[in-house]
């Protein structure tokens, strides 16, 4: 064989080898590869995002093409609820599949940090339950035991210990794109914070304030529209990053073998939303895509809870659901969306930055809230934007002991029917539902209140809206600075420590 012939033969061998490699990557000339023993899991838990702030949920003014894609290619749950509207406790409930009062994480994790203890020593001393109990088991630990490579990106917020102490192999940064090196099966827990204050808006996703959808809770206000435009931009910026993860799954050939779940920890940082038990605070977007199991375009109208996510994942993996979990698998609803599903979802509030013991139940078109401390404030300054712009102003403390709303007739929860004799039977039914659940789950918010009730003259610096503080709205870079004066002039703010007459 001449040198030329040998060279041609070598070239042909290289060409054939390359062609075979490309054919394998493309799946040409062979049957589809069988799925791995367990599917990958991508769990995305957004921060402070409203349940209907995506195109697929009906908001045509917001641009969320990647979240809409997830909804169109999987299942969208139309009435999903987080168990509490505060970050750490909501995340702890998601990861354990258990209520905050059951897993012990009922407060913000920040309170263990020295700066917070120095600024708010009395609050930091009271707020003890800020870290997950070591007796609890997180989904990261369950998946790690099954052989998953586990990683977290973004917010942790459930323990003073690092994620690697709770079953995660690594904590990654999104900007490093290190997720591209994960081996299947992997569990990637992505926690974007774009919609938490301060908003991570982007000039790449501009919004005209005039084009945003003003939430129906508020009267018209130009400055509020401007703030919402920044919030919309943050949502679109987050959606763009989610799109990069979906593109990676497509490019690596793993999309078919990956369960993708998207939800939010609580509602947005506006009045009547985050840190409350009202609908805007506790409803969450919930999307699940898994092409090998879930029919594209599925819509589930039944009541569901974020506690149901872990049982659903375990059933998709073919694993038993531990009895300690307090949620139920969503697969029956995914297979038959017309099933009635849950009779009720239960909700709770404990600490955000102050102790606000409350419990709620949603059943059918009824919503019932029980306030265990009538003098508890509603908001911190950060979550109160738009307080004086509400169409249905909130009662200042003392709060009503009970609240009952017909969400079919009153979706904005503006008319409390608890004191109306015409609804006594509905009130009794909802009250009984809640009491039975509290008894079954060994829930006693009054015991926590007795243990950590603040001193009567505790000043609580930093601003809170109790009987000795005015409902000053959130001031975001100087905006809404005049709302306090407007509220006082209209009689909607306390004067000299006394609640206004209504």
C-alpha positions, -999 to 999 in steps of 0.1 A, spaced: 0 0 0 14 34 -10 17 63 14 -12 80 -5 -34 50 -2 -26 46 35 -35 82 41 -68 78 23 -76 47 44 -67 66 76 -89 95 66 -118 72 58 -115 55 92 -116 89 109 -146 100 88 -165 68 96 -157 71 133 -169 107 133 -200 99 114 -208 70 138 -203 94 168 -226 120 153 -252 93 145 -251 81 181 -255 116 194 -284 122 171 -299 88 178 -297 79 140 -298 44 129 -309 29 162 -339 27 185 -345 54 211 -323 50 241 -340 36 272 -345 60 301 -321 59 330 -332 40 362 -345 72 377 -354 105 359 -335 137 366 -353 163 387 -351 200 382 -370 218 410 -373 256 406 -387 275 436 -391 312 428 -390 340 455 -420 362 460 -438 356 427 -475 359 423 -496 329 413 -509 345 381 -478 365 370 -471 344 340 -487 343 305 -499 307 309 -520 318 340 -538 345 320 -516 376 324 -511 387 287 -491 417 297 -461 398 311 -435 380 290 -427 345 303 -421 324 272 -402 297 290 -426 292 319 -454 292 294 -435 265 275 -433 244 307 -471 249 312 -479 239 276 -456 209 276 -468 196 310 -493 202 337 -505 236 351 -523 235 385 -549 263 386 -555 263 424 -521 256 440 -512 268 475 -481 272 495 -486 263 531 -473 296 545 -464 330 530 -430 334 545 -398 323 528 -379 300 552 -410 282 565 -424 278 530 -391 263 517 -388 240 547 -423 227 540 -415 220 504 -383 201 512 -398 180 540 -433 176 527 -445 186 562 -462 217 577 -440 243 594 -454 236 628 -446 199 622 -410 203 610 -402 231 634 -391 257 610 -416 285 616 -393 316 613 -370 334 590 -335 319 591 -319 354 591 -325 358 628 -294 337 637 -271 362 619 -252 387 641 -263 419 622 -299 411 628 -293 402 665 -275 435 669 -302 456 652 -332 438 667 -320 421 699 -355 415 713 -370 401 681 -339 379 675 -342 365 711 -378 357 706 -376 343 672 -359 310 680 -374 285 655 -352 297 625 -335 265 615 -347 230 604 -348 204 631 -320 178 627 -346 150 631 -363 160 598 -354 145 564 -352 167 533 -359 155 498 -322 161 489 -313 134 514 -339 110 500 -327 115 465 -290 113 475 -297 79 491 -312 68 458 -279 76 440 -287 110 427 -261 137 422 -276 166 442 -269 203 438 -284 236 448 -282 270 431 -293 301 448 -312 307 480 -309 280 508 -326 297 538 -337 266 558 -308 258 581 -279 275 598 -259 245 584 -247 244 548 -267 226 522 -240 200 520 -250 190 556 -285 181 542 -278 157 514 -265 182 487 -233 173 470 -226 208 460 -238 244 461 -233 259 426 -235 294 411 -258 299 381 -233 322 364 -206 294 364 -229 271 344 -215 243 365 -248 225 363 -237 214 328 -214 189 345 -241 171 365 -243 134 358 -277 117 355 -296 110 375 -293 144 391 -315 165 415 -309 202 408 -327 226 432 -327 261 416 -339 291 438 -339 323 418 -344 355 438 -352 380 410 -386 389 423 -375 395 459 -368 431 470 -348 447 457 -361 434 423 -335 420 399 -350 438 369 -330 441 337 -329 466 309 -331 436 285 -367 432 296 -382 467 298 -419 473 306 -440 504 301 -458 511 334 -489 518 314 -489 483 300 -488 463 333 -519 448 348 -528 467 379 -538 441 405 -575 444 413 -567 450 450 -555 486 443 -569 519 431 -551 535 402 -516 549 410 -488 559 387 -460 551 412 -474 517 419 -475 510 382 -438 520 380 -429 496 407 -449 468 391 -430 475 358 -398 467 377 -414 436 392 -425 424 357 -390 430 344 -376 408 373 -401 380 364 -390 381 327 -353 381 338 -359 350 359 -378 334 330 -348 340 308 -325 321 332 -351 293 334 -350 292 296 -312 286 297 -317 256 319 -344 242 295 -321 248 266 -293 229 284 -317 200 289 -326 200 252 -290 203 240 -278 175 263 -306 152 252 -320 150 288 -353 168 284 -374 136 280 -358 121 311 -361 151 334 -390 161 357 -392 199 359 -412 215 387 -418 252 391 -435 270 420 -431 300 443 -425 303 480 -452 330 485 -469 359 469 -453 392 458 -441 419 482 -472 440 481 -500 447 506 -525 418 510 -499 394 495 -466 382 511 -467 376 549 -505 373 549 -530 344 547 -550 362 519 -552 346 485 -525 368 469 -501 357 496 -506 320 497 -515 309 461 -486 298 440 -479 290 404 -473 253 400 -461 236 368 -448 201 363 -433 187 331 -422 151 325 -427 141 288 -425 104 296 -454 105 320 -474 138 319 -496 147 289 -488 181 274 -514 208 281 -528 192 312 -548 216 334 -558 207 369 -585 228 386 -585 209 420 -570 223 452 -534 212 456 -505 221 480 -468 225 477 -467 197 503 -478 174 475 -447 180 454 -424 155 473 -450 127 473 -455 132 436 -418 130 429 -415 98 449 -444 82 431 -429 92 397 -397 74 409 -416 43 419 -406 48 456 -429 44 486 -442 76 502 -432 78 539 -461 80 563 -447 111 580 -453 132 548 -484 153 551 -491 158 514 -504 134 487 -493 125 452 -507 146 424 -504 118 398 -541 108 401 -551 144 393 -526 145 365 -540 113 350 -576 125 355 -578 163 360 -616 161 366 -612 142 399 -622 163 429 -589 160 446 -584 175 481 -615 187 501 -594 214 516 -559 230 518 -546 243 551 -524 273 557 -505 289 585 -487 320 595 -462 321 624 -431 344 623 -420 366 595 -402 392 615 -428 393 643 -450 366 657 -483 366 638 -501 333 648 -528 326 622 -543 295 605 -566 292 575 -584 267 554 -597 269 518 -625 245 509 -648 248 479 -654 285 474 -650 293 511 -619 307 529 -617 308 567 -590 326 587 -585 324 624 -563 351 641 -548 339 674 -533 372 684 -556 401 675 -530 427 683 -504 413 659 -493 437 632 -499 429 595 -467 438 577 -431 447 578 -422 479 559 -408 458 531 -440 439 523 -465 468 527 -462 486 494 -497 499 484 -512 496 518 -530 529 515 -540 522 479 -562 491 487 -597 491 475 -606 471 506 -585 487 534 -573 462 561 -584 466 596 -557 478 619 -552 458 651 -572 446 669 -578 422 641 -610 402 638 -607 369 656 -623 351 626 -626 359 589 -649 341 564 -649 349 527 -670 336 498 -643 336 471 -668 329 444 -687 362 451 -658 380 468 -624 369 453 -607 400 467 -616 390 503 -631 424 510 -662 414 530 -658 394 561 -689 373 566 -679 357 600 -702 379 619 -732 375 596 -758 351 611 -769 342 575 -735 323 572 -734 307 606 -736 272 592 -707 278 567 -687 294 595 -692 264 617 -682 240 590 -650 258 581 -642 263 618 -646 226 624 -624 217 594 -596 239 607 -599 227 643 -599 190 633 -568 196 612 -550 214 640 -558 185 664 -547 159 639 -513 176 633 -507 185 669 -508 222 662 -510 247 691 -501 283 681 -512 295 715 -484 275 732 -458 292 710 -475 326 717 -473 321 754 -436 311 752 -425 340 731 -450 368 734 -433 402 733 -432 426 762 -461 451 761 -437 481 756 -413 465 731 -406 492 706 -398 468 677 -376 492 658 -377 491 620 -414 497 616 -443 474 621 -480 481 620 -495 474 654 -516 496 676 -486 518 685 -473 522 650 -487 539 619 -491 518 587 -462 534 569 -459 518 535 -428 503 520 -406 531 508 -387 519 477 -360 544 469 -380 573 480 -413 563 465 -446 564 484 -430 586 511 -462 607 514 -485 578 520 -482 580 557 -494 616 558 -522 607 534 -533 578 556 -533 600 587 -552 627 570 -579 602 558 -582 587 593 -568 553 581 -536 555 603 -533 555 641 -528 588 658 -509 590 690 -509 553 694 -547 549 690 -564 530 662 -586 551 640 -623 548 641 -638 530 611 
